[in-house]
């Protein structure tokens, strides 16, 4: 069989036989010089011929980019991908993404050429990430895979080697879900908050426990979000941390997070009391606190409160009371738990918490209602016996 004259045989410095070819692409519009596609290193004539026709086909279709013959470092492709990615996400998400790349992905893959990265190499780094961060390694895997997908979409590689790996599974020990307070524990906790010199501490945790707000949503609240006439609070933003630990007020977590919720009269009372107290304090410091744009929760410079501060309040109060420690997010679970205990329909709980799907609400329901299962059985037995 007659062989393709564009494919030639050569020997490597070690004496191994390899094949290479060159294909005429066209003329450079700026210089008028001929452009040729060159590839080498094929172990067989058939492999070279297959690649030859793939490139010829791309040239004929007008999809040949010229990148097919170049080597591209993973780190350089990451920079190109990041330039587009940063236009689509919040500052906090961008910050976390860069940290994953800087601390894990780039040290392992950054200096390698994507054309040379094999599935076996990917499997090794996945194992390393799993050993180091078993609970979050899938996030690292997905981010690294995005770079390979970017390479595939730009015709630099044919397949994403990450997609052909086997992801290890974390064998989790099932532990009872305890990150919430009972009604009695919550009341004890809030009573301890009242004893603090700063009334905003009590108001902050009351709002979390009585509304189910996320921490960032509460810290982003302004007085314009509170409707005293209709006893509601509108949640339309959240506090997030960006690069260099800068604080930003941005859009909520999901579309469902935009919501207006009703609040009880007692919470309205505490809000009014805090507004009067806050204005007195800020006037003494030289701030005009009469604007509706005034934050509900401010720091000493009348700026945003850093999340670590409310975490510190929480730890101190739990320690002082001798109560079990729950996270700040645990007050959201507490609100959900008590809503369910009070017989609130699941759909109403979903809307109040701003969950994007009923599945999320059901998962919380499963966690927090296990203590109620015996009561449910007893109630059913009494009903049957009556």
NURONU-596247 format. One record per residue: x, y, z of N, C-alpha, C in turn. Coordinates in steps of 0.2 Angstrom, whole numbers, plus 2048, in hexadecimal, padded with zeros to 3 digits. Each point is the difference from the previous one (the first is absolute). Layout:
XYZXYZXYZ ...
This chain:
8047FA8007FC806800804806800 7FF8057FC8038067FF800804806 8058038038008038068008087FF 7FD8048057FF8077FF807803800 8028047FB8068037FF802806806 7FA8028038018058058027FD807 8007FA8008027FC8068067FD7FF 8058028058077FD7FF8027FD807 8057FB7FF8037FD805806803802 8018008078078028038027FC806 8068018028027FD806802805806 7FE7FE8068018058068087FF802 8028048048077FF8028027FA803 7FB7FC8038017FA8037FF7FA7FB 7FF8027F97FF7FB7FB7F97FD7FF 7FB8038037F97FD7FF7FD8037FA 7FC7FC7FC7FD8037FA7FA803802 7FF8067FD7FA8048017FE8037F9 7F98038007FE8037FA7FE807801 8008047FB7FE8078007FD8027FA 7FD8068007FD8027F97FF808801 7FF8037FA7FE8077FF7FA8017FB 7FC8048027FA8017FC8008087FE 7FF8027FA7FF8067FE7F9803802 8008058047FA8038027FD8067FC 8058047FE7FE8067FC805806801 7FD8067FE8058068017FE804806 8058038037FF8048057FE8077FD 7FA8028037FD8067FD804807801 8048008058048068018078007FD 8037FA8008077FF7FD8007FD7F9 7FB7FD7FE8007FC7FA8047FA800 8037FE8058047FA8017FC7FA800 8027FA7FE7FD7FA8007FF7FD808 7FB7FE8017FF7FD8077FF7F87FF 8047FD8048007F88007FF7FD807 7FC7FB8007FF7FD8068057FA801 8047FF8058057FB8017FF7FC806 8007FA8007FF7FB8068057FB7FF 8037FD8068057FB7FF7FF7FC807 8047FA8008007FC8067FB7FA800 7FD7FF7FA7FC7FA7FF8047FA800 7FD7FB8048047F98007FE7FC7FA 7FB8017FC7FE7FC7FB7FE8057FA 8017FD7FA7FE8047FA7F8801800 7FC7FB8027F98018017FE805805 8038018057FF8058058018077FD 8058017FC8028067FD7FB8027FB 7FE7FA7FC7FB8017FA7F9803803 7FE7FD8067FA802803800807802 8058028038018078028008057FA 8037FD7FB8018047FA7F98027FD 7FC7FB7FF7F98017FD7FC804805 8017FF8077FC8048048018087FF 8078017FF8018077FF7FE8037FA 8017FC7FA7FD8017FA7F9802800 7FC7FC8047F98018007FE806803 8048028067FF8078038028057FB 8058007FD8028057FB7FA8017FB 7FD7FA7FD7FB8017FB7FA803803 7FE7FF8077FA802803801807803 807803800801806802801801808 8007FA8038018008078077FF803 8057FF7FC806800802803806803 803800806802806803807801801 8047FB7FE8078008018037FE807 7FB8008048027FE8078027F9801 7FD7FC7FB8017F98008087FE800 8048047FE8077FE800804803805 7FD8048058048038057FF7FC807 8058018048007FE8077FD805804 7FC7FF8057FC8058048017FE807 8038048048017FE8077F9801804 7FF7FC8047FA8008047FF807803 8058028037FF8078047FE8067FB 8037FF7FA7FE8067FB7F97FF7FE 7FD7FA7FF7F97FF7FE7FC802806 8027FF8067FC8028067FF808800 8068037FE7FF8088007FB8027FB 8007FC7FA7FB8027FB7F97FF802 7FF7FA8037FA7FE8037FD804805 8058028047FE8058067FE8067FE 8028037FA7FE8077FE7F98007FE 7FD7FA7FE7F98007FE7FC7FE806 8037FB8047FC7FE8067FF805805 8058058017FF8058057FA8057FE 7FE8007FA7FA8047FE7FA7FD802 8007FA8027F97FD8017FF7FE807 8048018057FF7FE807801806805 7FE7FF806800805805808800802 8028068038068018038027FA805 7FC7FE8048017FB8058027F97FC 7FC7FF7FB8017F97FC8078017FD 8018057FD8078017FC8057FF805 8008038068058008058017F9802 7FB7FC8018017F98028027FC7FB 7FE8017F98037FC7FB8078027FF 8038068008078018008047FD805 7FD7FF8068037FD8068017F87FE 7FB7FD7FD8017F97FF8057FF7FA 8008047FB8058007FB807801803 8018058048078028028027FB805 7FC7FD8048027FC8068017F87FE 7FC7FE7FB7FF7F97FE8017FE7F9 7FD8047FB8007FE7F98068027FD 8028068008068027FC8067FD803 8017FF8068067FD8038017F97FD 7FB7FC7FE8007F97FD8008007F9 7FC8057FD7FF7FF7F88038077FC 8018058048028067FD8058007FB 8067FD8018058007FB8007FB7FB 7FB7FC8007FF7FB7FB7FC8027FA 8027FD7FA7FC8027FA7FA7FB7FF 7FA8047FF7FA7FC8008007FA7FB 8048017FA8007FB7FB8047FA803 8048018058037FA8037FD7FD806 7FB8038037FD7FE8067FC7FA7FF 8017FA8037FC7FA7FE7FB7FF806 7FC7FB7FF7FB7FE8058037FE806 8067FC7FF8037FD805803805805 8038067FD8028058047FB804804 7FA8007FC7FB8038047FD7FC806 8007FA7FF7FE7FB805805801806 8068017FF8058008057FF807804 7FE8057FD7FF8078037FA800804 7FB7FC7FD7F98008048017FC806 8047FB8008017FC806804804805 8048047FE8048058057FB805803 7FC8037FB7FB8058037FB7FC805 7FE7FA7FE7FB7FD8058037FE806 8077FF8008037FE807801807804 8018057FC8018078047F9803802 7FB8007FC7FA8038017FA7FC7FE 7FF7FA8047FB7FB7FE7F98037FF 7FE8068047F98028007FF8057FA 8068037FD7FF8057FB8047FF7FA 8037FA7FF8047FE7FA7FC8017FA 7F97FE8007FC8007FA8008077FD 8008058048008077FE8068017FC 8067FE8038068017FD8007FC7F9 7FE7FA8007FF7FC7FA7FC8047FB 7FB8038017FB8037FC8048067FD 8038048048048067FD8057FE7FC 8047FB8018067FE7FC7FD7FD7F9 7FA7FD8017FD7FD7FA7FE8057FB 7FE8068037FE8067FC8058027FB 8068008028068027FC8017FB7FA 7FF7FA8028007FB7FA7FB8017FB 7FA8018037FA8027FB8018067FC 8038058038028067FC8057FE7FB 8057FB8018047FE7FB7FD7FC7FA 7FB7FC8027FC7FC7FB7FC8057FC 7FD8058037FC8047FC8048057FC 8068018018048047FC8057FB7FB 7FE7FA7FF8037FB7FC8087FF801 8018018078077FF8028017F8802 7FB7FD8028017F98027F97FD7FD 8007F97FF7FA7FD7FE7FB7FE806 8037FE8057FC7FD806802803806 7FC8018058018028078037FA804 8068008028037FA8037FD7FF807 7FD8068037FD8008077FA7FC800 7FC8007FA7FA7FD8008007F8800 8067FE7FF8017F87FF8037FD806 8018048068027FE8067FB7FD804 8027FC8057FB7FD805801805806 7FA8038038018048057FE7FC807 8058008057FF7FC8067FA803804 7FD7FC8047FB801804802801807 7FD8058048028008077FB7FC804 8037FC8047FB7FB8047FF804806 7FA8038007FE8058067FD7FC805 8028018067FD7FD8067F9804802 7FB7FD7FF7F9804802800802807 7FF8068018008038067F9804801 7FD8008067FA8038018018087FE 7FB8037FD8008077FF7FE804806 8058048037FE8038068028087FF 8008027FA8028077FF7FA805801 7FC7FF8057FA8058017FE7FF808 7FD8058027FD8008077F97FE800 7FE7FE8067F97FF8017FD806803 7FA8018007FC806803803802806 8017FC8058038018078078037FF 8047FD7FC8078027FF8008067FD 7FC8027FB8008067FD7FE806804 7FB7FF8047FE805805806801805 8037FB8028068018058058047FD 8027FE7FA8058047FC7FE8077FF 7FA8027FE7FE8077FF800804806 7FE7FD806800803806808802802 8047FC7FE8078018018038067FC 7FD8007FA8028067FB7FD807803 7FA8008037FE806803804803805 8047FC8048058028058068037FD 8018007FA8068037FD7FF808800 8058038008008088007FD8027FA 8027FD7FA7FE8027FA7F97FD7FD 7FB8048007F97FD7FE8007FD7F9 8058027FC8007FD7F98017F9800 8047FD8058017F98017FA7FC800 7FB8028057FA7FD8017FC8007FA 7FF8067FD7FC8017FA8037FC7FA 8068007FF8037FC7FB7FE7F8800 8017FD8067FE7F98017F97FF800 7FC8058027F97FF8007FD8007F9 8038057FC7FE8007F98017F97FC 8067FE8028027F97FD7FB7FB802 7FF8008067FC7FA8037F88017FE 7FE8067FF7F98017FF7FE8017F9 8058017FC7FF8007F88037FB7FC 8067FD8038037FB7FC8058037FB 8018068008058037FC8077FD800 8038017FA8077FE800804806803 8067FE8038048058038028067FC 8027FE7FA8018067FB7FB8047FE 7FA7FD8007F98047FF7FF805805 8017FE8067FF804806805806801 8067FE7FE8058058018008057FA 7FC7FF7FB7FF8057FA7FA804801 7FC7FF8057F9803801801808801 7FC8047FD8008078017F9801803 7FF8068037F98028037FB8007FA 8028027FA7FB8007FB7FD7F97FE 8037FB8037FE7F97FE7FA7FE805 8008048067FB7FF8057F98047FF 7FB7FD7FF7F98037FF7FC800807 8018058047FC8008067F98007FF 7FD8037FB7F98017FF7FD7F97FF 8047FC7FC7FD7F97FE8047FA804 8048028058047FB8048037FB7FB 8048027FC8047FC7FB8078027FF 8047FB7FE8078027FF8017FD7F9 8038047FB8027FE7F98077FE800 8017FA7FD8077FD8008028017F8 8058047FE8018017F98088007FF 8047FF8058078008008047FC805 8067FF7FF8047FD805807802801 8037FF8058078028018047FA7FE 8068027FD8057FB7FE807803801 8047FB8008078028018047FF7F9 8038057FD8047FF7FA808800801 8038017FB808800801802805805 8067FE8038038048057FB801806 7FB7FB8017FC8018057FB806800 7FF8037FA7FC8068007F97FD800 7FB8058037F97FE8017FC8037FA 7FB7FD7FE7FC8027FA7F97FE802 7FB8057FE7F97FE8007FE7FF7F9 7FE7FA7FF7FE7FE7F97F97FC800 7FF7FD7FB7F97FD7FF8007F9804 7FA7FE8027FF7FA8048027FA7FD 8007FB8048037F97FD7FD7FE7FA 7F98008007FC7FD7FA7FA8057FF 7FD7FF7FB7FA8047FE7FB7FF805 7FF7FA8037FB7FF806802804806 8068028018028038067FD807800 7FE8037FA7FD8068017F97FF803 7FE8038057FA7FF8037FE805805 7FA8018027FD8048057FD7FC805 8028008067FD7FC8067FD804805 7FB7FD8037FC8048068047FE806 8008058058038008067FB801806 8027FD8057FB801806801807803 7FB8018047FF807803806801805 8027FB8048058018058078027FC 8017FC7FB8068027FC8008077FD 7FA8027FE7FF8077FE802805805 7FE7FE806801804806808801801 8037FA8008078018018048037FA 7FD8007FA8038047FB800807801 7FA8028027FF807801804803806 8017FC8058048028068078007FE 8037FC7FC8078007FD8018067FC 7FB8017FC8018067FB801807804 7FC800805801806805807800803 8027FB8038067FF8038068017FB 7FF7FD7FA8058017FB8018077FE 7FB8047FF8018077FE803804805 7FF7FF8078038038058087FF800 8017F97FF8077FE8008048037FA 7FD8007FA8038037FA801807800 7FB804803800807800806802805 8017FC8058068028058077FF7FC 8007FC7FB8067FE7FC8008057FA 7FB8047FF8018047FA7FD7FE7FA 7FC7FB8017FC7FD7FA7F98027FF 7FD8017FA7F98018007FD7F97FE 7FC7FE8057FD7F97FF7F98017FE 7FD8067FE7F98007FE7FF7FE7F9 8057FE7FC7FE7FE7F97FD7F9800 7FC7FE7FC7FD7FA7FF8067FB7FE 8058027FD8067FC7FE8047FE805 7FF8028068047FE8067FF7F9801 8067FD8028007F88017FD7FF807 7FC7FA8007FD7FE8078067FF805 8057FC7FD8067FE8048068037FD 8038058048068037FE8067FF805 8068017FD806800804801807803 8068018048018068038018067FB 8027FE7FA8008067FB7FA8007FC 7FB7FD8027F98007FD8017FD7F9 8047FB7FF8017FC7FA7FD7F9802 8017FB7FB7FE7FA8008037FC806 7FD7FB8038027FC8068037FA7FC 8067FE8028047FA7FE7FC7FA803 7FF7FB7FC7FD7FA8028037FC806 8078018008047FD8067FD803807 7FE8068007FE8038067FA7FD803 7FB7FF7FC7FA7FC8028017F9802 8057FD7FD8027F9802803801807 8048058018038018077FB801805 7FB8047FE7FA8018057FD7F9802 7FF7FC7FB7FC7FA8008047FB805 8078007FF8047FB804800802807 8008078018008028077FA7FF804 7FA8017FD7FA7FF8037FF7F9801 8017FB7FC7FF7F98018057FE806 8068038008047FE8067FD802806 7FE8078007FD8038067FA7FC803 7FC7FE7FC7FA7FC8028017F9801 8057FD7FE8017F98007FC7FC7FB 7FD8037FC7FC7FD7FA8057FD7FB 7FE7FB7FD8047FD7FA8018057FB 8068007FD8018057FB7FD7FE7F9 7FC8047FD7FE7FF7F98038067FC 8017FF7FA8038057FB7FA806800 8038067FD7FB8057FF7FB7FE7FB 8027FC7FB7FB7FD7FB7FB7FB803 8027FE8067FB7FB8047FA804802 8008068017FA8048027FB8007FA 8027FF7FA7FC7FF7FA7FC7F9801 8047FB8017FE7FA8027FB800805 8018038067FC8018057F98037FE 8008057FC7FA8037FE7FC7FB7FC 8037FC7FC7FD7FB7FC7FD7FB804 8047FD8057FE7FB8057F9802804 8008068027FB8038047FA8017FC 8018027FA7FA8017FB7FD7F97FF 8047FB7FF7FD7F97FF7FC7FE806 8048018067FD7FE8067F9803801 7FF8077FE7FA8038017FB7FF7FA 8027FB7FC7FB7FD7FB7FF8047FA 8068047FE8008057FA8017FB7FA 7FC8017FB8007FC7FA8078017FC 8037FA7FE8068017FD8018057FA 7FB8017FC8018057FB801807803 7FC801805801807804807801803 8037FA8028078008038058027FB 7FF7FC7FA8048017FA8008087FE 7FA8038008008077FD803805806 7FF7FE806802804805808800801 8037FA7FF8078008008038017F9 7FD8017FB8038027FA8037FA7FC 7FE7FA8018037FA7FD7FE8007F9 8057FE7FB7FE8007F97FC7FA7FE 8017FB8057FC7FA7FE7FD7FD806 7FB7FC8007FD7FD8068047FA802 8057FE7FC8047FA802805803806 8028068008048038057FC800806 7FA8028007FC8018067FF7F9803 7FF7FB7FC7FE7F98028067FD803 8068027FE8067FD803801803807 7FE8068018018038077FA7FD804 7FA7FF7FD7FB7FD8048017F9802 8047FC7FC8027FA802805800806 8048058008058018057FD801807 7FC8068007FE8038067F97FD803 7FD7FB7FC7FA7FD8038017F9803 8067FE8008017F98037FE800807 8018058047FE8008077F8800801 7FD8027FA7F88008017FD7F97FD 8047FB7FE7FD7FA7FD7FD7FC806 8028008067FD7FC8057F9803802 8008078007FA8048017FB7FE7FB 8028007FA7FC7FF7FA7FC7F9801 8057FB8027FD7F98017FB800805 8028038067FB8008067FA8047FE 8008057FC7FA8047FE7FB7FB7FC 8047FC7FB7FC7FC7FC7FC7FB804 8047FD8057FD7FA8047FA803804 8018068037FA8038047FA8017FB 8028027FA7FA8027FB7FC7F97FF 8047FB7FF7FD7F97FE7FC7FD806 8028028067FD7FD8067FA804802 8008067FE7FA8058027FA7FE7FD 
